[in-house]
Amino acid sequence: MAASRGYRAADSRSASERVEWTTSDLVCAYEPLTIGDVLGPTTHWPHVFAVMKALDRFGDDGVRLVVAFD
């Protein structure tokens, strides 16, 4: 997919660092993330997981988590 957007694997230095490239008037970037970046204490997810843990008393069939991203 990246190759179809003008990014070549030879342009990357390492999968562990940020890489930017431009295609026409669009600036694209790859930035590696850790699980802490996505689910860590500075996000809203710890609160969601705490609520789900509190609802655990209703059993697996009694609780549903629905998530949407835009």
C-alpha positions as CSV (number, residue, x, y, z in Angstrom):
1,M,0.0,0.0,0.0
2,A,2.7,2.5,0.9
3,A,4.5,1.7,-2.3
4,S,1.4,2.7,-4.3
5,R,1.5,6.1,-2.6
6,G,5.1,6.9,-3.5
7,Y,6.9,5.5,-0.5
8,R,9.6,3.0,-1.1
9,A,11.0,0.6,1.4
10,A,14.5,1.8,0.6
11,D,13.4,5.2,2.0
12,S,12.9,3.8,5.5
13,R,15.7,3.8,8.0
14,S,14.0,1.7,10.7
15,A,10.6,0.6,11.7
16,S,11.3,2.2,15.1
17,E,11.4,5.8,13.9
18,R,9.1,8.3,12.4
19,V,9.2,8.5,8.6
20,E,7.5,11.2,6.4
21,W,7.0,11.3,2.7
22,T,5.0,13.5,0.3
23,T,2.9,12.4,-2.6
24,S,1.5,15.3,-4.7
25,D,0.1,17.6,-2.1
26,L,-0.4,15.0,0.6
27,V,2.1,14.6,3.4
28,C,2.1,11.1,4.9
29,A,3.8,9.8,8.0
30,Y,4.5,6.5,9.7
31,E,5.1,6.6,13.4
32,P,5.5,3.4,15.4
33,L,3.2,3.1,18.5
34,T,3.5,1.1,21.6
35,I,0.6,-0.5,23.4
36,G,1.2,2.1,26.1
37,D,0.7,4.9,23.5
38,V,-2.7,3.4,22.6
39,L,-4.0,2.0,25.8
40,G,-1.9,3.7,28.5
41,P,-2.8,5.8,31.5
42,T,-2.9,9.0,29.5
43,T,-5.8,7.7,27.3
44,H,-9.4,7.1,28.2
45,W,-9.0,3.3,27.9
46,P,-8.1,2.6,31.6
47,H,-11.5,4.1,32.6
48,V,-13.3,1.9,30.1
49,F,-11.5,-1.2,31.3
50,A,-12.3,-0.3,35.0
51,V,-16.0,0.0,34.1
52,M,-15.9,-3.3,32.2
53,K,-14.2,-5.0,35.2
54,A,-17.0,-3.6,37.5
55,L,-19.6,-5.0,35.1
56,D,-17.9,-8.4,35.1
57,R,-20.3,-9.6,37.8
58,F,-23.0,-9.8,35.1
59,G,-21.0,-12.5,33.2
60,D,-19.7,-12.6,29.7
61,D,-23.2,-12.7,28.2
62,G,-24.5,-9.8,30.2
63,V,-22.1,-7.1,29.0
64,R,-21.2,-5.8,25.6
65,L,-18.6,-3.3,24.6
66,V,-19.2,-1.5,21.4
67,V,-16.5,0.9,20.1
68,A,-16.5,3.2,17.1
69,F,-13.7,5.2,15.6
70,D,-13.9,8.1,13.2
